[in-house]
């Protein structure tokens, strides 16, 4: 069965960038691309309704054109659906391997990051959700994954290694540790905090062994440091093709889908971000 990638489009620049990303990813995965555009119900005025219909068809046609330019050999379908965009996109993605959306939209997909629509998408539908802000200016051949050793970051790690394998890319694993809140005023406990940090790093890196053994051909760089994950991952995104995080984590990556870390990264990242839901939550 041919895998499917779904992309939501509304004619905005970010959504067209999402179409380009989705088309290229479909080619890498030997998948079919399903383009979804949502519109409101028809109005009573026949002339106005005809104008709106032409506009929506133009949006779909432009999205198809962009997709074919990026990946002329993939199978592409385009659907104009009626109703709330998040609901229609979720329905279209029921059998998808991946969903791709623009970071901000207009009309049908406005507010996908900032509003209630995003809360019903990122981390809550089957498969990874990739959020794209703008077209890639260059290819770095490097992916970044935020890893904290939790179950959801294992899911993100699985996705990241498989994606690096498909792209022939390097992988950088970032572990960000935020010291306990009392640490700033507990100078006398510096040695103890360092010990806790070292022990945590050793435990986290040990959990990577099965993945590096499964993908021995993928160059892996490991970075462990103290700091906030949003800042660290957004800085790493400057020279990355994709940043991967779990939809929820523990410790520093907690609530990536719904909380401040995930929203902060989606706002600040300089490249596409893949939010991968834990398997049991799909």
N, C-alpha and C positions, 0 to 999 in steps of 0.2 A: 504494500500500500504506500502510495506517495505521501510523504509528510506535507503538512500545510503550514504556511506562515500567514498570519492575518495582520493587516495594517489598516489603521483608521486614518482617513484623510478628510480634510475639509477645505482644501485649497490654500491654506496658510503656508508660509515658508517652512516652519518646522514640520508640518505634516508632509510636505513634499520631500523634505530631507529624510523623514521617516520612510517614505516610499522607496527612496534610493537605497537606504540602508537595508530595508526588508528584501528588495530585489537582489541585492548582492549576497545577502545571507541565504536567500532561497537557492541561489546558484551554488553556494558552498555546500549546502545541505542536500542538494538534488531534490529540492522541494518545490511545490506549487505555491504561487502567491495569490492570496485572496484579498482584494482591495474593498474596503467597506466605507461607504459615505452615507451619513444619516441626514435626513431632512424631516421637517415638521409635516404635519398632515396638510393636505391640499386645502387651499382657501376657496371661498365661494366664487370669487371673481375669476372667470375663466381666463381672461387675458393676463392677469397677474399670475395666475397659476401656471400658465404656459411659459411666462418669463422665468419664473422660479425653476420650472422643470428644465429649461434650457441651461440655466446656470448650474444646476446640480449635475446635469449630464456633462457639461464642460469641465467641471471639477474632476469627474471620474475619467474623462478622456485625457486630461492633462496628466493625471496620476498614472494612467496606463502608459502614456507616451514616455514618461520619466522612467518607469519600470523597464520598459522594453529597451530603452537606450542603455540602461545599466546592465541588464541581463537579457539579451535577446533570445536566449535558448530556453528560458523557463516558461512554464505554463502559467498564464495569468488570467484571473477572472475578476470582474468588477461588479459590485452589487450596490444599488441604491436602495436603502431601507428607510422605513418610516417609523419615527418614534424617538424616544430618549436615546442619545448616542451611546451612553454607557451600557444600557440594557441590550441594545442591538449589537454592540461590539462583543459583549460577553456571550451572546447567543451564537454569533458567528465564530467565536473562538472555542466552541465546545470540543472540537476535534483538532485544534491547532497544536502544533509543536512549539510555537512561539507567537507572541503578540508584540507588535511594534507600534508606538504612538509618538506623536510630536510633543515637545515639552509644553508648548502653548498653542492654542488654536484660535479659530474664530467660528462663530456659528455653531455647527454641530459638535465640534470637539473642544470648545473653549473651556478653559479651567481644568484640563485633565491633570495638571500637577497641583494647582493651588486649592481647588474646591472639592466638593463632595464627590464629583465624578471620579477623581483620582483615587479617593479612598475606597471606591468600589472596584477599582481595577488593579492597582499595583499590589501584588502579594496575595490576591484573592481569586485569581483565575488559574486554570491549569497551565503549567509551563511558565517559562520566564516571560517577563514583560520588559521590553527594551524601550527606553525613553531617549529620544533623539532631539537635540536642540537645533543643530545646523549641519549642513553638509560637511563632510570631512575635507580638510584642506590638504592633508597629506597622510600617508600611511606610515606608522611608526614600527609596525611589526611587534607590538608589545601590548599585552593585556595586564590589567591590574585587578587583583581580587582582595577584598577585605575579609580577613579570616580571624575568628576568635576562638576556634576550637569547639564551638557549639554545634548542635545538630543541623541548624539551618545554614550555618556557614559551611558545613560539609556538603550540603546540597549545592551551594554556590560554588564550592571548589570543584565538584564533579562537573558542573556546567563549564566552569572556566577552563579546566584542563581539556575537555572535549572541544571547546571553541578554539583554544590555542592550537590543538592538533589539526583542526580543519583549516586554520589560517596559516599554519606553519610559523606561528608566532612565539615569542618569548613570553614568560609569565612571571609577574612580580607579585609576591604575596606580602601583604601589609598587615602586621599585627600591631594595633594601637592599644596601649595600656594606660588607663587613667588611674593614677594613684588614689588611695582612699582620701576622702575629704579632709581628714585630720592631718594629712601628710605635710601640708604647707607650714603648719605650726609645730610640727614634730621633728625638728632637725635631729634630735638625739636618736631618732629611730631610722636614720638614713640607711644604716647598714642592714637593718631588718627589712626595710622596704626594697632595697636592692636585692636581697635574698629572695623575697617574694616574687619580684620581677623576674629574676633568673630562673626560678623554679617554674613559673608560669610559662616562660618562653620555651623551656626544655619540654614541658608537657605538650605545648601547642605544636612545636616542630616534630615531636615524635608521632603525632597523629597524621603528619603529612607523608610519612614513609610509604604507605600503600599506594598513594597517588603518584609519587615520584618513581616507584617501581613499575606501576602500570604504564606510565608515559616517560620512559627513561630518555627518550630523544628530545623532550621539550626542555629547553634551558630555563631553569627556575632560579630566581633571585628572591631571597628572604630578607625582609626588613622588620625589625621589632623595635619599637620606640615608645617613649612616653608622649602622650599628646592626644588631642581630640580627633577621632576618626574622620569627621567631616573635613577638617582642615587638611589632614594628611592625605586622604584619598582624593580630595579635589586638587591638591597640588600635584599629586602623581598623575592625575588625569590630563595634565597639560601635554604630556608626551606619551599618551596611551591611545589605542584605538577603541578600547572599551573598558569600563570599570564594572566589576561584578560584585554584588553583595547579596546576602540572604535577606529575605523579607522581614525576618525578625532574628535577633541574635540574643546573646547574653552579655552582660557587662557593657563594654563600649559600643557594641553594635546592636543593642536592644532596640526593638520597635523600629527597625529600619523602614518597614512599609508604612507605618502610620505615625511614627513619632518624629522628633526633631532631627535625628541623624539622617534618616532617609530623605526627608524633605529638604534638609540642608544640603545634602549631596546632590539631589536633583536640581536644586537651584544653582549650585556653584560649580558643578562638574563642567569641564571643557570638552568632553567627548561623550558619546552615548553611555548610558548607565543601564545595566541589566539587573533587575531585581528578581531573584529566584525564590519562589515559595518552597517551604519545606514539604516533602512528599505527602506527609500525613494531613496537611492542610489543603490539599488540592481537591 
